[in-house]
Each structure stands twice: as C-alpha cells, then as structure tokens.
C-alpha cells in the first residue's frame, strides 16, 4: 500500500511555516493520542501516521529530501536513527503535547514552570505525625507542642547545594534538562540523565553543610491546636509545615494524625460513650442510688429494685460532641450485678437462709430461672421421646 502524502496527513500546505507545522501536529496528537483513545486501533494508526509525518517535515534536511524525491528520499532515514536538529525538534513538541494531554502545562516547564529539569521547582513532600491523646483531650480539645524532623533548605548555600562563592554548573550531558532522549526506529524513550541523575546540574564543589543536597534535616517545634471532638484517625493539617521544597519550590504540608489512648472507664463509639457499672446484688434486688462518673463530673443515678445484669441506663448529652456534630451524644451505662466473694461463715449462713426462704416462694422470686428450667425440661423430654421412636 502506498503511503499518504505527509503534508496531506497533517492537513497543511507545502509552504507551511515551522510554527504552523507544529500546531497542526499538536492538534492531531491531542485528538488521536492512544492515552485519550484506549483500545482504539484506528486512532492509534492515525497518531503513528501523524507522528511519522511530523518527524520528517520538522527536520529541515529530511523535509528538503522529501520535497524533492517524495517518500523515496526519506525511506532510508525515516525508519531509523534520531531526528535531525531542525528548529521544530520532534522531542520538544511531543513533550509539550504530552503535558497538555495529562495536565502538566508543558513537558519542558515542569511543575515549577522554569526551563529544563534542573531548574524546576518541586513542592516538598507531605509529612505525617502520629499524636497520641487521652480521651479527655480528644473530647475537649487541647493545644500541644510537637517536635518534627524534616528536610529544610540549607541556610549555608541557600538551597543550591554548592559551596558559598560557587555555583552549580549545567550538566553537559542533558544540557540542564535532567533527561536524555533516545530513539530507535519509530519508538522514542526518555529517561533520567545518568550523569546528573535528573537534577540538570553538576556541583563541582559541594556545600560542606548539606554535602550538595541543598537541604538538611532539622528538628522544629510546632504548636498544634487539636479541636474538641476529634476521634481516632482524624487528621489536623498544618499547611506549609512539611518537607522543604526543591529549587525554591513550596514546602509540603504536615498532617497530625490522632490516636486516642484506651480509657480505664469509657469506650467511645462515635458520639456515644459506653461504660460497665458493677453493682452489689443487694442494690440490684432492693434498688438504690449510685454515683456515676461522666467526663463532666459525677452524677447520681437511681437504680430501681429488681435490676438485672445487662440493664442499660442512657444518660443523655453526657457523651461526646464530635467535630462533625452540633450536639453531644449519650453515655450508656450497662449494669453488671456482682456476685459477692470472700464470704465469712456468718455471711454464708445468712445467704443460705435467704436462699431457702426464696425457694419457698417458688417462681415469683426467680421467674427467668424457672422459665429457663421449664424450657430445658421440655427440650430433654422431646429429645428422649425422639430417640425412642
């Protein structure tokens, strides 16, 4: 199959300028790039066709050969080697388009907007600090000081990495881009420069304090205000308190993650607090009044007569007012009736007398026990009669 005319592929005239040629290829690349058209063979073919056409026409020598001899004049060079050094270099335009497709704002400018990779300004990394709080601190909020190690710009060299009085030199291998481009046939690969390791610069005389890194690890003390109502896993963001940026880039953020220590009395479930409340069996039987602890102080709670283990008392508004709620939750106290231990001889005698007198009353004193006994008897009766059958 004969190849289409390269000018026709790009939709331009033979006298097209280099800028208009670049714009034409950019438009087609944006439209047919495989990353924008996944699993679309037709789009991929059109992208490769446009790529080949631009690679030839952007090189002044190859374009002249193509204009004079057509495809025959460039067939030997179109499939191998690197593109020439024409002013409309294929690497530049492809990096620009790649940046447009993925929101990079131009492959050569990078995140910092400068020229080559060595001049790019990079934002520092975000850091995380794990802060352990008591339940009371988490519920009512607190302010605490923390010490955080992080990489900060070296004050001796002002972040350049070079000894004071000297300057970093542009890498001769990548010419300050931080990356080198290799092309084999139709495919091009861009990789980190092996000489400067992506920095785009060579430091002949490193700073004695940071050893050429441009940053040093430092300890800094920060005052952190923890809002009332935080819970396990909540994070407080301190903007700009993370790791220092590179080449003048902004610092990252510090995230203080909250971990609440176990409490001896309360367990937290969102806005609700839970506690287990052991009471004497005499209090459970006769009723009484108990002092119940809350995070705001003690309150008196009436225990009705004949209270059973597992009974729950809800104290409204005595829980937690979380950072996501306008009202406080509840405190739920679960009763545990405690069996007496270490009885004296006289106490045992009294309990035996009580037990005898209660048995004389029959089911009215222990309705649940007798109900369970009746169900157990019925179960065994049905079981044995089934075996006989």
Secondary structure, DSSP 8 states (H G I E B T S, - for coil): -----HHHHHT--TT--HHHHHHHHHHHHHHH-TTTSTT-HHHHHHHHHHHHHHHHHTSHHHHHHHHHHGGGGTHHHHTSS-----TT-HHHHHHHHHHHHHT-S-TTTTTTT-SSGGG--B----EEEEEEE-HHHHHH-EEEEEEEEEEEE-TTTTTS-B-TT---EE-TTTTTSSEEEEEETTEEEEEE-TTTTTSSEE-SSB-TTTTTSSEEEEEEEEEEEE-TT--TT-EEEETT-SS--BTT-----EEEEEEE---SS-EEETTEEEEEEEEEHHHHHH-EEEEEEETTEEEEEEE-TT--TT-EEEETT-S---TT-SS---EEEEEEEE---S--HHHHHHHHHHHHHHHHTGGGT-HHHHHHHHHHHHHHHHHHHHHH-
